Amino acid sequence: MHPNDPGLRSFVDVDPSSDFPIRNLPYGVFSTSNSPAPRVGVAIGNHVLDLAVLDSEGLIDLGAAKGVFAQSAINAFMALGPKVWSQTRTRISQLLRHDNAELRDNAALRKRALLPRDQVTLHLPLEVKGFTDFYSSKEHATNVGTMFRDKTNPLLPNWLHIPIGYNGRASTVVVSGTKVKRPRGQLKPPSAELPTFGPCKRLDFELEIGVVIGQPSAMGEMLTEAQAEAMIFGFVLLNDWSARDIQQWEYVPLGPFQAKAFATSISPWIVTREALEPFRLHGPTQDPMPLPYLQQRQPNNYDMALDVALRAPGMAAPASICTTNFKYMYWSSVQQLVHHASSGCAMNVGDLLGSGTISGPEKHQRGSLLEISWNGTEPVELPGGIKRSFLEDGDSLSFHGWCQGNGYRIGFGEVEGTIVPSA
Ligand code: CA
């Protein structure tokens, strides 16, 4: 049976509302108090399956790559390539099936390899080699252009021709749950004559999906659509924290620098491209037609629901402030990757590409506070009379994302971050 087969069942109990049914099997890196060395596992229902244990017991055959899961990052496994990714996912799926006795009937092994998720600590799942951030939602670029440029002509002339991006920082990509310290920087509101240095006053989030690159490309080589797709290992939720006031002063003429460099949070589970296969669809029609090297033959977008919730201090529960969908993206992840390599730029195993803020056509689908509060002019109202234009200390942001199947979902879990004061 194919690991995406809707008929699959596991001997591990999985609630239909769980993000992690047997058809998902996302990879993460975890440790336990008994066994503090981080290693690779997959999520199944409310459990984590320890792949390092299964490998050492000979239940997963990786040949010369034996031991690849007993590492604190998934990079070495990703380097083995798409064929091994696929074979391994198929084997893990087999081991978790309701009608396979190998793990199901081995109580001693199950006790070592199948761990309750609330008893593990999740770590950053990959060693991030490079982080690039794109700007590929037409609705987001239009909103920002309308606010800061020209209502009648919000998109810059290059936007419909190039997947716009910039090279960000890999050093400050952190896993969900990591506190985010309010950044400091140069601030110069339009009304001030000279800049000052101090804590950011317009701190924001950006709802994005991160693409995890699992195969390298050589310096000087261009990629075809098929080659680029085959290099994509999987996807994470990504919060590209942004300091709007620092950005406003620094971004001319070279683009964002410190405004985006202080933190980027990702979800701990990497959902594989293969698990998302049933949810592919064509993106919006591209007009004008992109240049030949960017043209797509396949559906490279995904029907993926996304939700952002904010919990301010004093609120009993997080309140949803945005619900949208990844399918609206104008430039696909494949086009971003093709463009990234087009100059001759080499890509590495472990590179992370941010999609860019994901906004949809409706007001409730705006993927940043900048847009939701329309640059602070329409503060969002939260339960208990709390209002927000930008993030305050103690605020917690959480994203969820999932592809909805018939009676099951392929989900990402959560990426959460709480703002702490800069000093
Ligand atoms: Ca961004």
Residues whose N, C-alpha, C, O or C-beta is under 5 A from the ligand:
A	BS01	CA	D133 F134 E206 D240 G356 T357
